Amino acid sequence: QVQLVESGGGLVQTGASLRLSCAASGRTSSRAMGWFRQTPGKDREFVARITASGTSYYADSVKGRFAISRDNAKNTVDLQMNSLKPEDTAVYYCAVAQYRSGSDYENDYPYWGQGTQVTVSS
């Protein structure tokens, strides 16, 4: 069983940066890790993932602005968010995949954090 705790959310202005962190209680080095986000009334959507080998993938909406990284020694995954826009406002969730590669689909992630709110004001 893996438990996840996110931190780093907050209220920022357009163009600002935030760094989200997620700490896992169990060993995650052999699994992909990802970040998803959700706004009220909408489905949770994929933001970024990083495979067990360190390859990263991004949603088109955040490509070039966000960067995902992981520290296997600490069982953490971070999401550096730059040039934030109001449409990035959401609750952000970190997740651990069932397998090494992961995917863009939330059903492939059995472990989830409680979420952290990111609000970008215009």
N, C-alpha and C positions, 0 to 999 in steps of 0.2 A: 504494500500500500504506500502511495506517495501523497504527501500533503504539500500544498503550495500556498505561499503567502506573497502577495504582491505589495509593492510600495512605490511611492514616487509620483502619484497622481497629484492633481491640483488645478488651480485656476490660473491661466496665463493669457496674454494678449496675442493677437495674430502676429505671426512671425517669430515668436519665441520658441525656446527649446525646453524639453522635459526629458528626463531619463527615468524609465520605469525599471524596477528590479523585481525579480521573482526568486524566492529561495525555496528549494525543495527539501523535504525531510529525508527522502530516500535517495538511493543511487540512481542517477539519471543518465550517466555517460553513454549507455548503450541505446538510448532512445532519442528520437527527435523531440524538440521542444518548440512551442509556438506561442504566438500572441494572436488573440482574436478581440473583436470589439462589438459592442451592441448599443444601439440607441433605442429609446422607447418605441414600441410598436413595430420594430423591425427584427429580422432574424440576426443572430450573431454572425459576423462576417470575419473571414480570414484577413489577417494583417501581415504576418510574417512567420516564417519557421526556419529552424536551423537543424540540419540533420546531425546524427551522432558523429559523423565525420567532419562536420563544420561547414557544410555547404548551406548557403542561405537562399531563401526565396521570399518574394514580396508580392503583395497585391499591387496592381498597376497604380492605384490611387496614392500609394505611399512610396513607390519606387523613387529613389534618388533623394528622399527626405528622411526616411527612417533607416535605422541600422540595427540588426539583431546580433547579439553576441552571447557566448556562453562560457562559463568557467566550470569545467568538469570537476576540478579539485574541490570547488566550493558548492557544487550542485546548484548553480544559479544561471539564470538567463536574463539578459537585459534588453531593453528596447530604447535606443536613443532616437528621440523624435525632434527633428529640426524643422524650421519653417512651418510651424503649425498653422492650420487653417481652422475656421469655425466648423467646417464639416468634419474635422477630426474629433469633435466633441463626442464622447461616448464613455461607457464603462469598458475598461480594458481588462481582459482576462489572460493569464498565462495558462498553458496546458502542456502536459506531457503525453506524447504519443505512445501507442502500443508497440511500434516498431522503430527501427533505426532511421528510416527515411521520413516517416510522417506523411502528411498530405495537407491539402488546403481545406479538408472537410472535418468538421468538428466531431463527427461520429468516430473518427480514427483516434480520438484523444480521450482516454478513459479517466484522466486525472485533471482536475481544474482547480484554480484558485478562486477566491471569493470575489475578485474584481476590484479595480481601483478607478475612481472617477477622474476623467480628464475633461476639462472645460476650457475651450478657447473662445475668448471674447473678441468681437470685431471692433 
